[in-house]
């Protein structure tokens, strides 16, 4: 995913000792190794590292999860649940990859290309 991130502009990091509450929006890509409580919207790609935790909605073009997410995940193109990922919530995506060992509890809706949720 690093190549796609570089092609889509800026890459933001949330470090493992950082906790953010609220809404995060970026025109580029983002990687979460800390904790986010709220909404995370990236126009490019989003990654949640092994130590990363998101409690809320994650929306991006491509999403890679290695950590924990409790909430809705909307990947406009592709969602990858890596080996240590734990997802408690609903998924909307065009393509889904689930590695052996990943855990998912919730509903999954797959269509051609998912429309981004309307900002409100």
C-alpha positions in Angstrom: 0.0 0.0 0.0 3.0 2.3 0.5 3.3 2.8 -3.3 -0.4 3.8 -3.6 0.0 6.2 -0.7 3.0 7.9 -2.3 1.1 8.3 -5.5 -1.8 10.1 -3.7 0.1 12.9 -1.9 0.6 13.5 1.7 0.8 10.7 4.3 -0.2 11.5 7.9 0.8 9.4 10.9 -0.9 9.0 14.3 1.8 7.5 16.6 1.3 4.7 19.1 1.2 7.0 22.2 -1.3 9.4 20.6 -5.0 9.5 21.3 -7.3 11.6 19.2 -11.0 12.3 19.8 -13.1 13.8 17.1 -13.2 13.9 13.3 -10.0 13.5 11.2 -10.1 14.4 7.5 -7.2 14.3 5.0 -6.9 14.7 1.3 -4.0 12.2 1.4 -3.4 9.0 3.2 -3.2 8.2 6.9 -1.8 5.5 9.2 -3.0 5.0 12.7 -0.7 3.3 15.2 -2.3 5.1 18.2 -6.0 5.5 19.1 -8.8 7.4 17.3 -12.2 7.8 18.9 -14.5 9.4 16.3 -14.5 9.6 12.5 -11.5 9.1 10.1 -11.9 10.2 6.5 -9.1 9.9 4.0 -9.5 10.7 0.3 -6.6 8.3 -0.5 -5.8 5.3 1.7 -6.0 4.4 5.4 -4.1 1.9 7.5 -4.5 0.8 11.1 -1.3 -0.7 12.4 -1.1 -3.7 14.8 -1.1 -1.4 17.8 -3.7 0.9 16.3 -7.3 1.2 17.6 -10.2 3.1 16.0 -13.6 3.4 17.7 -15.8 5.0 15.1 -16.1 5.2 11.3 -13.2 4.7 8.9 -13.7 5.9 5.3 -11.0 5.8 2.5 -10.3 4.6 -1.0 -8.3 1.6 0.2 -8.1 0.4 3.8 -5.7 -2.0 5.4 -6.4 -3.2 9.0 -3.9 -4.9 11.2 -5.2 -3.5 14.5 -8.6 -3.1 16.1 -11.6 -1.3 14.8 -15.0 -1.0 16.5 -17.4 0.8 14.0 -18.3 1.1 10.4 -15.6 0.7 7.7 -16.2 2.1 4.2 -13.6 1.3 1.6 -14.4 2.8 -1.8 -12.2 0.2 -3.6 -10.6 -2.4 -1.4 -10.5 -3.5 2.3 -7.8 -5.8 3.5 -8.2 -7.5 6.9 -4.7 -8.6 7.8 -3.7 -11.6 10.0 -4.1 -9.8 13.4 -7.0 -7.5 12.5 -10.1 -7.4 14.8 -13.1 -5.7 13.4 -16.4 -5.3 15.3 -18.7 -3.5 12.9 -20.2 -3.3 9.5 -18.2 -3.2 6.2 -19.1 -1.5 2.9 -16.6 -2.2 0.2 -16.2 -3.1 -3.5 -13.5 -5.7 -2.8 -12.6 -7.6 0.4 -9.5 -9.5 1.3 -9.4 -11.5 4.6 -6.1 -13.0 5.7 -6.1 -16.2 7.8 -6.3 -15.2 11.5 -8.3 -12.0 11.0 -11.5 -11.6 13.0 -14.6 -9.9 11.8 -18.0 -9.6 13.5 -20.7 -7.6 11.7 -22.4 -7.2 8.3 -20.7 -6.9 5.0 -22.1 -5.2 1.8 -20.2 -5.5 -1.4 -21.0 -3.7 -4.6 -19.0 -2.6 -7.7 -17.7 0.7 -6.2 -19.0 2.0 -3.0 -20.2 5.6 -3.1 -18.6 7.8 -0.4 -21.0 8.7 2.5 -22.6 12.1 2.3 -21.0 14.6 4.6 -23.4 16.0 7.1 
